[in-house]
Amino acid sequence: MNGNQRSITRRAATALVAAGTCGTLLLSLLTAPNAAARGHDTSSATARAGAGKAGGEAGRGAGGFRHPCASAKTRCDGEIRVPLDWGDPDSERIAVAFAWLPRKDASRPASGTVLANPGGPLSALPAVPSLAEGLGPVLDRHNLLVVEPRGLGKPAPLLCPGLDLTVRETVKACAAHLGPRSRFFTADQAVTDMNAVRDALGVPKVTFYGISYGTLFAQAYATRHPGTLSGVLLDSVVPTGEDGYVAERIRKRTDLLDVACDPSRACRRLPGDPSGAFSKLVRRLRAHPDPEIRLSSLARLPDFLFLPVAGREAGAAVAAHLDGDPLPLRRLMRMVDGAPGQPLRAPELAGLLSYVCADSAFPFERAAPADERRRQMDRHYDEERPFRPFTVAELGGPPAGTQDFCVDWPTPRTSPPVPPGAGYPRVPVLTLGGDFDSTTPAEAAAVTRRFPDSTFARVRFAGHNLTTGAQVNECVRGAARAFLAGPADFDGTPRCDDANYRALGSFPRTVAQVPPARGTGLDAKERRILAAAFATAADATAGRNPLRSPFWLPATREGLRGGRLTFDDKAGTVRLRDVRFVGDLTVNGEVRLGGDATARLTVTGGDGGSHALELSWKAFLAEDDTAVSGTFAGRGFTATIPSH
């Protein structure tokens, strides 16, 4: 698995909760310890935390000792022993693992310590290299602390052989296998472990940096251990309700089609709104099925709109299908169907279930028996229709999401991550939220406002997990680093934008339907042929958008209406062989992507002739019109090509 795949896999896995009740759970626990982590010079140590609160003097751990890792000069992997139940000082002791990365500049005192959690809820220690890379120069003067949430990784993960989330009997069997201990593998207990590690290292205060489910840990930590905080960075919020539990709405976010469309002049010309057209298409396909589009696949489309190729095409593809042209939407559905599957059978899912089911609120009573929970869940589906315009059956369920998986998971202990009515500390807080996250910007901003000294930054067109991964917006990364380097000194609201495309408004079928280019050096017929040829080249490269591209797309694929595309990602080229984006124009040649995109093409059709074109333009810009220059049959031109 390459770095880009690993990043998308982790983002997909954390979407179990952050996008969790959607039904499209690109869930994976295939995240293995990163090889880069093994390359560190590490030391290891183990210590025991006191039975009571993990308090003590600054620089001293609970019970009067300091953990050996506190004096380490390089990365130190350690463990402490903590109570299974922090509410019972005499309960069983368990081990909690952590990684401590001391500041790189040892000539001066540390400016602070970042306590980071990458989300999931998954094992955190394998993500240390990506967290360290994301923090970059922050770690020159700051320490990094990553604590493994109990039960999710080393030293003792919760495991249930044979666990399959789609089979109720295996969920029940897993709960019985783990027994009553599992009720303590929850966020409220895990953040107290984190505080105990902090104390054992002699760190007086930390800045909590949480991504996805890590933002839930951050909220729980902030309200339970407020005196130990210097600041909080929340990336992709998991919201909590007034009762302190995770309050993710069960829904299908078809409104994201409107989000993708709204900035685009061409898309705004579509009749009605894209989300309404999407609902209309679902009703039509329900009555008149398309043999190449399953409703269960179509229901997944909104979950992929964080990918530019999907956001660019979705609204126009839906409109085209309604207008009798199914090819664009069928192609888009092939991309969705080719995405990584949903491995819902794995022993490691036991730990995830323990957290998610105990930390979340669902449309059933926590104290109700499993069969009664099932009845309440089904009644909610019938009365509220949260997945509209789809039915639960059309999604292939139940199970249709984490709410179904948790029906059979006992939650006998009251365990809200955030204590109901808790105050939020007056420390600097920065929240980053993307348009295409499952939590809307408005919902993320509402969570942010609970902190008295807080800033919410909406990142336009961004998805989930904005600060780590292979393709990170430098504006976002810079803002996160600036905040973590000095929360008290951070001022202003970051204005970051992840858009680098404009949504299409149509898929023209002929050259005559393509809006002509505007410019000099070409006659009217040539300007239209140029626009159609450029549309073919832009369509060919859309799946290689440098912001986020689906790593699972094959190296070759068919043209929309014929021909074949071949991608060479190492060379940054796309070869076109008899490709037809519109039905009456055939394009051959090569597009080369770089700082500027260039193309050498031969186009045939449109006016019955064959023409050689050389094109140059800046690709992947969020603009309605594209400036193009080059030659047409040897004659130079400059032109502006409007979006279609």
C-alpha positions as CSV (number, residue, x, y, z in Angstrom):
1,M,0.0,0.0,0.0
2,N,1.6,3.3,-1.0
3,G,1.5,6.5,1.0
4,N,-1.5,7.9,-0.8
5,Q,-3.4,4.7,-0.4
6,R,-2.6,4.5,3.3
7,S,-3.8,8.1,3.8
8,I,-7.1,7.4,2.0
9,T,-7.5,4.1,3.8
10,R,-7.1,5.8,7.2
11,R,-9.5,8.7,6.1
12,A,-12.0,6.1,5.0
13,A,-11.6,4.1,8.2
14,T,-12.2,7.2,10.4
15,A,-15.3,7.9,8.3
16,L,-17.0,5.0,10.1
17,V,-17.9,7.5,12.7
18,A,-17.2,10.9,11.2
19,A,-19.4,10.0,8.2
20,G,-20.5,7.0,10.1
21,T,-24.3,6.7,9.8
22,C,-24.3,7.1,6.1
23,G,-24.1,3.5,5.1
24,T,-21.1,3.9,2.9
25,L,-18.5,2.8,5.4
26,L,-15.2,2.5,3.6
27,L,-14.0,0.8,6.7
28,S,-10.5,-0.7,7.0
29,L,-8.3,-1.8,9.9
30,L,-5.5,-2.7,7.5
31,T,-3.4,0.1,8.9
32,A,-0.2,-1.6,10.0
33,P,2.7,0.0,11.9
34,N,4.4,2.4,9.5
35,A,7.9,1.3,8.4
36,A,9.0,4.9,9.0
37,A,8.2,4.5,12.7
38,R,10.6,1.6,12.9
39,G,13.3,3.8,11.5
40,H,13.5,6.0,14.6
41,D,16.1,5.7,17.2
42,T,13.8,4.6,20.0
43,S,14.0,3.5,23.6
44,S,11.4,1.8,25.7
45,A,10.3,2.0,29.3
46,T,7.4,1.0,31.5
47,A,6.0,2.6,34.7
48,R,3.0,2.4,36.9
49,A,0.5,5.2,37.4
50,G,-1.0,5.8,40.8
51,A,-4.4,4.4,41.8
52,G,-6.1,7.8,42.2
53,K,-6.1,10.8,39.9
54,A,-3.2,11.1,37.7
55,G,-2.2,14.4,39.3
56,G,1.0,15.6,40.9
57,E,3.5,18.4,40.8
58,A,4.7,19.7,37.5
59,G,7.7,17.6,36.5
60,R,6.6,14.7,38.7
61,G,4.4,11.8,37.9
62,A,1.6,10.2,40.0
63,G,3.1,8.6,43.0
64,G,6.2,10.9,43.0
65,F,8.1,9.4,40.1
66,R,8.9,10.6,36.6
67,H,8.7,8.1,33.7
68,P,12.1,7.2,32.2
69,C,11.0,8.5,28.8
70,A,10.9,12.0,30.3
71,S,14.7,12.2,30.0
72,A,14.9,10.7,26.5
73,K,16.8,12.6,23.8
74,T,15.1,10.7,20.9
75,R,11.8,9.0,20.4
76,C,10.9,6.8,23.4
77,D,8.2,4.2,23.3
78,G,6.9,3.4,26.8
79,E,4.0,2.1,28.9
80,I,2.3,2.9,32.1
81,R,-0.1,0.9,34.2
82,V,-3.5,2.4,34.9
83,P,-6.8,1.2,36.4
84,L,-9.2,-0.5,34.1
85,D,-11.9,1.6,35.8
86,W,-10.7,5.1,36.7
87,G,-13.7,5.4,39.0
88,D,-12.5,2.4,41.1
89,P,-8.9,2.8,42.4
90,D,-8.8,-0.9,43.3
91,S,-9.8,-2.2,39.8
92,E,-7.6,-4.4,37.6
93,R,-4.5,-2.7,36.1
94,I,-3.9,-2.5,32.4
95,A,-1.0,-1.3,30.3
96,V,-1.3,1.8,28.1
97,A,1.4,2.4,25.5
98,F,2.6,5.8,24.2
99,A,5.3,7.4,22.0
100,W,7.2,10.4,23.2
101,L,9.2,12.5,20.7
102,P,11.2,15.1,22.5
103,R,11.8,18.4,20.7
104,K,14.6,18.4,18.2
105,D,16.3,21.6,19.5
106,A,17.6,20.4,22.9
107,S,19.6,23.6,23.4
108,R,16.6,25.4,24.7
109,P,13.6,24.5,26.9
110,A,10.6,23.1,25.1
111,S,8.0,25.6,24.1
112,G,5.3,23.1,24.7
113,T,4.0,19.6,24.1
114,V,1.5,18.5,21.4
115,L,-0.8,15.6,22.5
116,A,-2.1,14.2,19.2
117,N,-4.7,11.6,18.2
118,P,-5.2,10.7,14.5
119,G,-8.8,9.4,14.9
120,G,-10.6,6.2,13.9
121,P,-11.0,5.1,16.6
122,L,-8.0,3.2,15.5
123,S,-4.5,2.4,16.8
124,A,-2.7,5.7,17.1
125,L,1.0,4.7,17.3
126,P,1.3,3.7,13.6
127,A,0.3,7.2,12.7
128,V,3.2,8.8,14.5
129,P,5.3,9.3,11.4
130,S,2.4,11.1,9.5
131,L,1.6,13.2,12.5
132,A,5.3,14.2,12.8
133,E,5.5,15.0,9.1
134,G,2.4,17.1,9.4
135,L,3.7,19.0,12.4
136,G,7.1,19.6,10.6
137,P,9.0,22.6,12.2
138,V,6.7,22.7,15.2
139,L,8.7,19.8,16.5
140,D,11.9,21.8,16.6
141,R,10.7,23.4,19.8
142,H,7.8,21.2,20.8
143,N,7.5,17.7,22.1
144,L,5.0,15.2,20.5
145,L,3.1,12.8,22.7
146,V,0.9,10.1,21.1
147,V,-1.0,7.8,23.5
148,E,-2.5,4.5,22.3
149,P,-6.2,4.4,23.2
150,R,-6.7,1.4,25.4
151,G,-7.8,-1.7,23.5
152,L,-7.1,-0.4,20.0
153,G,-3.4,-1.5,19.6
154,K,-0.4,-2.4,21.6
155,P,0.0,-3.8,24.1
156,A,-3.4,-5.6,24.3
157,P,-6.0,-4.9,21.5
158,L,-9.5,-6.1,21.9
159,L,-10.0,-9.0,19.5
160,C,-12.9,-11.2,18.5
161,P,-12.1,-13.9,16.0
162,G,-15.0,-14.3,13.5
163,L,-16.5,-10.9,14.1
164,D,-18.6,-9.8,11.2
165,L,-20.5,-6.5,11.7
166,T,-23.2,-7.6,9.2
167,V,-24.0,-10.7,11.2
168,R,-25.8,-9.9,14.5
169,E,-24.9,-13.2,16.1
170,T,-21.2,-12.5,15.8
171,V,-21.6,-9.1,17.4
172,K,-23.5,-10.7,20.3
173,A,-20.8,-13.4,20.6
174,C,-18.0,-10.8,20.6
175,A,-19.7,-8.9,23.4
176,A,-20.0,-12.1,25.4
177,H,-16.4,-13.1,24.6
178,L,-15.0,-9.7,25.9
179,G,-17.3,-9.7,28.9
180,P,-18.0,-6.8,31.2
181,R,-14.4,-5.4,30.9
182,S,-15.3,-4.0,27.5
183,R,-17.5,-1.3,29.0
184,F,-14.3,0.5,30.1
185,F,-12.8,0.7,26.7
186,T,-14.3,4.1,26.0
187,A,-13.4,7.7,25.4
188,D,-14.0,8.9,29.0
189,Q,-11.5,6.3,30.3
190,A,-9.0,6.7,27.4
191,V,-8.5,10.5,27.9
192,T,-7.8,9.9,31.6
193,D,-5.1,7.4,30.4
194,M,-3.7,10.2,28.3
195,N,-3.7,12.6,31.2
196,A,-1.9,10.0,33.3
197,V,0.8,9.6,30.7
198,R,1.1,13.4,30.5
199,D,1.6,13.5,34.3
200,A,4.0,10.6,34.4
201,L,6.2,12.4,31.9
202,G,6.2,15.5,34.1
203,V,4.5,17.7,31.4
204,P,2.5,20.5,33.0
205,K,0.3,21.3,30.0
206,V,-0.4,20.1,26.5
207,T,-2.0,21.4,23.3
208,F,-4.4,18.7,22.2
209,Y,-4.4,18.1,18.4
210,G,-7.3,15.8,17.4
211,I,-8.3,14.6,13.9
212,S,-11.8,13.1,13.3
213,Y,-12.5,10.8,16.3
214,G,-9.5,12.5,17.8
215,T,-11.7,15.6,18.1
216,L,-14.0,13.6,20.3
217,F,-11.0,12.7,22.5
218,A,-10.1,16.4,22.5
219,Q,-13.6,17.4,23.7
220,A,-13.5,14.7,26.4
221,Y,-10.0,15.7,27.5
222,A,-10.7,19.4,27.6
223,T,-13.8,19.1,29.7
224,R,-12.4,16.4,32.1
225,H,-8.8,17.8,32.5
226,P,-9.1,21.5,31.6
227,G,-6.3,22.6,33.8
228,T,-3.7,20.7,31.8
229,L,-4.5,22.4,28.5
230,S,-2.6,25.2,26.6
231,G,-4.8,24.9,23.5
232,V,-6.9,22.7,21.2
233,L,-6.8,22.1,17.5
234,L,-9.8,20.3,16.1
235,D,-9.5,18.9,12.5
236,S,-12.8,17.5,11.1
237,V,-15.1,17.6,14.1
238,V,-17.1,14.6,15.5
239,P,-19.9,16.5,17.3
240,T,-21.3,15.8,20.7
241,G,-24.8,16.6,22.0
242,E,-26.1,18.1,25.2
243,D,-26.0,14.6,26.8
244,G,-22.2,14.4,26.1
245,Y,-22.5,11.5,23.6
246,V,-21.5,11.6,19.9
247,A,-24.4,13.2,18.0
248,E,-23.8,12.3,14.4
249,R,-27.0,12.7,12.4
250,I,-28.2,9.7,10.4
251,R,-28.6,11.0,6.9
252,K,-27.5,10.8,3.3
253,R,-25.8,14.1,2.3
254,T,-27.3,14.7,-1.1
255,D,-26.9,18.4,-0.4
256,L,-23.2,18.0,-1.2
257,L,-24.2,18.0,-4.9
258,D,-25.4,21.6,-4.4
259,V,-22.2,22.5,-2.6
260,A,-20.1,21.3,-5.5
261,C,-22.3,23.0,-8.0
262,D,-22.9,26.4,-6.4
263,P,-19.6,28.2,-7.4
264,S,-19.9,27.1,-11.1
265,R,-21.6,29.3,-13.6
266,A,-22.3,26.4,-15.9
267,C,-23.7,24.2,-13.2
268,R,-25.9,26.9,-11.8
269,R,-27.6,27.0,-15.2
270,L,-29.0,23.5,-14.7
271,P,-32.8,23.5,-14.0
272,G,-33.6,23.3,-10.3
273,D,-30.9,22.2,-8.0
274,P,-28.6,19.1,-8.2
275,S,-29.8,17.5,-5.0
276,G,-33.4,17.8,-6.3
277,A,-32.4,16.3,-9.6
278,F,-30.7,13.5,-7.8
279,S,-33.9,12.7,-5.9
280,K,-35.8,12.8,-9.2
281,L,-33.3,10.4,-10.8
282,V,-33.7,7.9,-7.9
283,R,-37.4,7.9,-8.3
284,R,-37.1,7.3,-12.0
285,L,-34.5,4.5,-11.6
286,R,-36.8,2.9,-9.0
287,A,-39.5,2.8,-11.6
288,H,-37.3,2.2,-14.7
289,P,-34.0,0.6,-13.6
290,D,-30.8,1.2,-15.5
291,P,-29.1,-2.2,-15.8
292,E,-25.7,-0.6,-15.3
293,I,-26.5,1.5,-12.2
294,R,-27.6,-0.1,-8.9
295,L,-29.4,2.1,-6.4
296,S,-27.0,0.9,-3.7
297,S,-24.1,2.3,-5.8
298,L,-25.9,5.5,-6.6
299,A,-26.5,6.0,-2.8
300,R,-22.7,6.0,-2.3
301,L,-22.1,8.8,-4.8
302,P,-22.5,11.7,-2.2
303,D,-19.8,10.1,-0.1
304,F,-17.2,10.5,-2.9
305,L,-17.8,14.2,-3.7
306,F,-14.7,15.2,-1.8
307,L,-12.9,13.8,-4.9
308,P,-12.6,16.6,-7.5
309,V,-13.4,14.2,-10.4
310,A,-16.7,13.2,-8.7
311,G,-17.6,16.7,-7.6
312,R,-16.8,18.0,-11.1
313,E,-19.1,15.6,-12.9
314,A,-21.9,14.5,-10.5
315,G,-24.5,17.2,-11.1
316,A,-24.0,17.2,-14.9
317,A,-24.0,13.4,-15.0
318,V,-27.3,13.2,-13.1
319,A,-28.8,15.9,-15.4
320,A,-27.6,14.0,-18.5
321,H,-29.1,10.8,-17.4
322,L,-32.5,12.5,-16.8
323,D,-32.1,13.9,-20.3
324,G,-31.6,10.4,-21.9
325,D,-27.8,10.3,-21.9
326,P,-26.7,7.6,-19.3
327,L,-23.0,7.4,-20.3
328,P,-21.6,10.0,-17.9
329,L,-23.3,8.7,-14.8
330,R,-22.5,5.1,-15.7
331,R,-18.9,6.0,-16.0
332,L,-19.0,7.7,-12.6
333,M,-20.7,4.7,-11.1
334,R,-17.9,2.5,-12.4
335,M,-15.5,4.6,-10.4
336,V,-17.6,4.3,-7.3
337,D,-18.0,0.6,-7.7
338,G,-14.2,0.2,-8.2
339,A,-13.4,1.9,-4.9
340,P,-12.0,-0.2,-2.0
341,G,-14.6,-2.4,-0.5
342,Q,-16.1,-2.4,3.0
343,P,-14.2,-5.1,5.0
344,L,-16.6,-5.4,7.9
345,R,-15.2,-8.7,9.1
346,A,-12.1,-8.5,11.2
347,P,-11.1,-9.4,14.8
348,E,-9.8,-5.8,15.4
349,L,-13.3,-4.4,14.9
350,A,-14.1,-5.4,18.5
351,G,-12.1,-2.4,19.8
352,L,-13.8,0.0,17.4
353,L,-17.3,-1.3,18.4
354,S,-16.5,-0.9,22.1
355,Y,-15.7,2.8,21.6
356,V,-18.3,3.8,19.0
357,C,-21.2,2.0,20.6
358,A,-20.4,3.3,24.1
359,D,-19.5,6.8,23.0
360,S,-22.5,7.5,20.7
361,A,-26.2,8.3,21.0
362,F,-28.5,6.4,18.7
363,P,-32.3,6.3,18.0
364,F,-32.7,3.6,20.6
365,E,-32.6,3.5,24.4
366,R,-29.2,2.5,25.7
367,A,-30.8,0.3,28.5
368,A,-33.2,-1.5,26.2
369,P,-32.7,-5.2,25.2
370,A,-31.2,-5.8,21.8
371,D,-34.5,-6.9,20.2
372,E,-36.2,-3.8,21.5
373,R,-33.4,-1.7,20.2
374,R,-33.9,-3.3,16.8
375,R,-37.6,-2.4,16.9
376,Q,-36.8,1.2,17.8
377,M,-34.2,1.5,15.1
378,D,-36.5,0.1,12.5
379,R,-39.3,2.5,13.6
380,H,-36.9,5.4,13.2
381,Y,-36.1,4.3,9.7
382,D,-39.8,3.9,8.8
383,E,-40.9,7.2,10.4
384,E,-37.9,9.5,9.7
385,R,-36.5,8.1,6.5
386,P,-33.1,9.4,7.3
387,F,-31.5,8.1,4.1
388,R,-34.0,9.8,1.8
389,P,-34.3,9.6,-1.2
390,F,-33.2,6.0,-0.6
391,T,-34.8,3.4,1.5
392,V,-32.8,1.2,3.9
393,A,-33.5,-1.8,1.7
394,E,-32.0,0.0,-1.3
395,L,-28.8,0.6,0.7
396,G,-28.6,-3.1,1.2
397,G,-29.5,-3.1,4.9
398,P,-30.0,-3.2,7.6
399,P,-27.2,-3.0,8.6
400,A,-26.9,0.5,7.1
401,G,-24.3,1.9,9.4
402,T,-22.9,2.0,12.9
403,Q,-26.3,2.5,14.4
404,D,-27.2,-1.0,13.3
405,F,-23.9,-2.5,14.3
406,C,-24.4,-1.2,17.8
407,V,-27.9,-2.6,18.3
408,D,-26.5,-5.8,19.7
409,W,-23.6,-4.2,21.6
410,P,-24.4,-3.8,25.4
411,T,-23.8,-0.4,26.9
412,P,-24.6,-1.0,30.6
413,R,-22.3,1.8,31.9
414,T,-23.2,5.5,31.6
415,S,-20.2,6.8,29.8
416,P,-20.7,10.2,28.0
417,P,-17.3,11.3,26.6
418,V,-18.2,14.9,27.7
419,P,-19.8,15.2,31.1
420,P,-23.3,16.7,30.7
421,G,-23.2,20.3,31.6
422,A,-19.4,20.5,31.7
423,G,-17.7,23.8,31.2
424,Y,-15.3,24.3,28.4
425,P,-11.9,25.8,29.3
426,R,-10.9,29.3,28.2
427,V,-7.9,28.2,26.1
428,P,-7.2,29.0,22.4
429,V,-9.1,26.7,20.1
430,L,-8.8,26.4,16.3
431,T,-11.3,24.2,14.4
432,L,-10.8,23.3,10.7
433,G,-13.9,22.0,8.9
434,G,-14.3,21.1,5.2
435,D,-17.4,21.6,3.0
436,F,-17.4,17.9,2.0
437,D,-17.0,16.5,5.5
438,S,-20.0,14.6,7.0
439,T,-20.2,17.2,9.7
440,T,-21.4,20.4,8.1
441,P,-19.4,23.6,8.7
442,A,-22.3,25.0,10.7
443,E,-22.3,21.9,12.9
444,A,-18.6,22.1,13.4
445,A,-18.8,25.8,14.2
446,A,-21.5,25.1,16.8
447,V,-19.1,22.7,18.6
448,T,-16.3,25.3,18.4
449,R,-18.4,28.0,20.0
450,R,-18.6,26.0,23.2
451,F,-15.0,27.0,23.8
452,P,-15.0,30.7,25.0
453,D,-11.8,31.5,23.1
454,S,-12.2,29.8,19.8
455,T,-12.0,30.3,16.0
456,F,-13.7,28.2,13.3
457,A,-12.2,28.1,9.9
458,R,-14.2,26.7,7.0
459,V,-12.0,25.2,4.3
460,R,-14.0,25.4,1.0
461,F,-14.3,22.2,-0.9
462,A,-12.1,20.3,1.6
463,G,-13.1,16.8,2.8
464,H,-12.3,14.9,5.9
465,N,-8.9,15.0,7.7
466,L,-7.3,18.3,6.5
467,T,-3.9,18.3,8.2
468,T,-2.3,14.9,7.5
469,G,-2.0,12.7,4.4
470,A,-0.3,12.8,1.0
471,Q,-2.2,15.8,-0.4
472,V,-2.6,18.5,2.1
473,N,-3.5,22.1,1.4
474,E,-0.5,24.2,2.3
475,C,-2.7,27.0,3.6
476,V,-4.3,24.5,6.0
477,R,-1.0,23.0,7.0
478,G,0.5,26.4,7.6
479,A,-2.4,27.5,9.8
480,A,-2.3,24.3,11.8
481,R,1.4,24.6,12.4
482,A,1.2,28.3,13.3
483,F,-1.5,27.5,15.9
484,L,0.3,24.5,17.4
485,A,3.6,26.5,17.6
486,G,1.9,29.1,19.8
487,P,-1.8,28.9,20.5
488,A,-1.8,32.0,22.7
489,D,-0.1,34.0,19.9
490,F,-2.4,32.8,17.1
491,D,-4.6,35.5,15.7
492,G,-7.2,35.8,12.9
493,T,-9.2,33.3,11.0
494,P,-7.4,31.2,8.3
495,R,-8.9,31.7,4.8
496,C,-8.1,28.5,3.1
497,D,-9.6,27.2,-0.1
498,D,-9.3,23.6,-1.4
499,A,-11.2,24.2,-4.7
500,N,-9.3,23.6,-7.9
501,Y,-12.1,22.8,-10.3
502,R,-15.5,24.1,-11.4
503,A,-18.4,21.7,-11.7
504,L,-19.7,20.9,-15.2
505,G,-23.1,21.9,-16.3
506,S,-23.5,19.5,-19.1
507,F,-22.0,16.6,-21.1
508,P,-22.4,17.7,-24.7
509,R,-23.1,14.9,-27.2
510,T,-21.9,16.7,-30.3
511,V,-19.4,19.5,-31.3
512,A,-22.4,21.8,-32.0
513,Q,-23.5,21.6,-28.3
514,V,-20.0,22.7,-27.0
515,P,-19.8,26.4,-26.2
516,P,-17.3,27.9,-28.6
517,A,-14.0,29.3,-27.6
518,R,-13.5,33.1,-27.6
519,G,-10.3,34.5,-29.0
520,T,-8.2,35.5,-31.9
521,G,-6.6,33.6,-34.8
522,L,-9.5,31.2,-35.5
523,D,-12.8,31.3,-37.3
524,A,-16.1,30.4,-35.7
525,K,-16.0,26.7,-36.8
526,E,-12.5,26.3,-35.6
527,R,-13.3,27.9,-32.2
528,R,-16.0,25.3,-31.6
529,I,-13.7,22.5,-32.7
530,L,-11.0,23.9,-30.4
531,A,-13.4,24.0,-27.4
532,A,-14.5,20.4,-28.1
533,A,-10.9,19.2,-28.3
534,F,-10.0,21.0,-25.1
535,A,-13.1,19.5,-23.3
536,T,-11.8,16.1,-24.4
537,A,-8.4,16.8,-23.0
538,A,-9.8,18.2,-19.7
539,D,-12.0,15.2,-19.3
540,A,-9.1,12.8,-19.9
541,T,-7.1,14.4,-17.1
542,A,-9.9,15.0,-14.6
543,G,-9.2,11.7,-12.8
544,R,-5.6,12.7,-12.2
545,N,-6.4,15.9,-10.2
546,P,-3.4,16.7,-8.0
547,L,-5.6,17.7,-5.1
548,R,-7.2,14.3,-4.6
549,S,-7.4,11.5,-7.2
550,P,-8.9,8.0,-6.7
551,F,-5.8,5.8,-6.4
552,W,-7.9,2.8,-7.6
553,L,-8.5,4.2,-11.1
554,P,-6.9,1.8,-13.6
555,A,-4.0,2.8,-15.8
556,T,-6.3,2.5,-18.9
557,R,-9.9,3.3,-19.2
558,E,-12.4,3.9,-22.0
559,G,-13.2,7.4,-23.4
560,L,-16.7,8.6,-22.5
561,R,-18.2,7.8,-25.9
562,G,-15.4,5.7,-27.3
563,G,-11.7,5.2,-27.6
564,R,-9.1,4.5,-24.9
565,L,-7.1,6.5,-22.4
566,T,-3.7,5.4,-21.0
567,F,-2.3,7.0,-17.9
568,D,1.4,7.1,-17.0
569,D,1.4,8.7,-13.6
570,K,5.2,8.5,-13.3
571,A,5.7,10.5,-16.5
572,G,2.6,12.7,-15.9
573,T,1.1,11.9,-19.3
574,V,-2.2,10.8,-20.6
575,R,-2.4,9.2,-24.1
576,L,-5.6,9.4,-26.1
577,R,-6.4,6.8,-28.8
578,D,-9.5,7.5,-30.9
579,V,-11.1,9.1,-27.8
580,R,-14.5,10.6,-28.2
581,F,-15.8,12.9,-25.5
582,V,-18.4,14.2,-27.9
583,G,-19.8,11.7,-30.4
584,D,-18.7,13.3,-33.6
585,L,-15.1,14.3,-32.7
586,T,-12.2,11.8,-32.4
587,V,-9.0,12.8,-30.6
588,N,-5.6,11.2,-30.7
589,G,-2.4,12.4,-29.0
590,E,-0.9,13.1,-25.6
591,V,-1.6,15.4,-22.7
592,R,1.3,16.2,-20.4
593,L,0.6,17.5,-16.9
594,G,3.0,19.7,-15.0
595,G,3.2,23.3,-14.0
596,D,1.3,24.0,-17.2
597,A,-0.6,21.3,-19.0
598,T,0.3,20.8,-22.7
599,A,-1.2,18.7,-25.4
600,R,-0.3,17.6,-28.9
601,L,-3.5,16.3,-30.5
602,T,-4.9,15.3,-33.8
603,V,-8.7,15.9,-34.0
604,T,-10.9,14.4,-36.7
605,G,-14.6,15.3,-37.3
606,G,-16.7,18.2,-36.4
607,D,-16.3,19.7,-39.8
608,G,-15.3,16.6,-41.7
609,G,-11.6,17.4,-41.6
610,S,-8.5,16.5,-39.6
611,H,-6.5,19.1,-37.7
612,A,-3.3,19.2,-35.6
613,L,-3.6,21.1,-32.4
614,E,-1.0,22.1,-29.8
615,L,-2.5,23.5,-26.5
616,S,-1.1,25.0,-23.4
617,W,-3.1,26.0,-20.3
618,K,-3.0,26.0,-16.5
619,A,-4.9,22.9,-15.4
620,F,-6.9,22.4,-12.3
621,L,-8.0,25.9,-11.5
622,A,-11.3,26.9,-9.9
623,E,-12.3,29.2,-12.7
624,D,-15.3,29.2,-15.1
625,D,-13.2,30.1,-18.1
626,T,-9.8,28.7,-19.1
627,A,-7.1,30.6,-21.0
628,V,-5.6,28.5,-23.7
629,S,-2.9,29.2,-26.3
630,G,-1.3,27.2,-29.0
631,T,-1.5,26.4,-32.7
632,F,-4.4,25.1,-34.8
633,A,-3.2,23.5,-38.0
634,G,0.1,25.5,-37.6
635,R,-1.6,28.8,-37.0
636,G,-1.1,30.5,-33.6
637,F,-4.1,31.5,-31.4
638,T,-5.0,32.7,-28.0
639,A,-8.4,31.8,-26.6
640,T,-10.7,31.6,-23.6
641,I,-12.7,28.5,-23.3
642,P,-15.9,28.7,-21.3
643,S,-17.0,25.8,-19.1
644,H,-19.8,23.7,-20.4
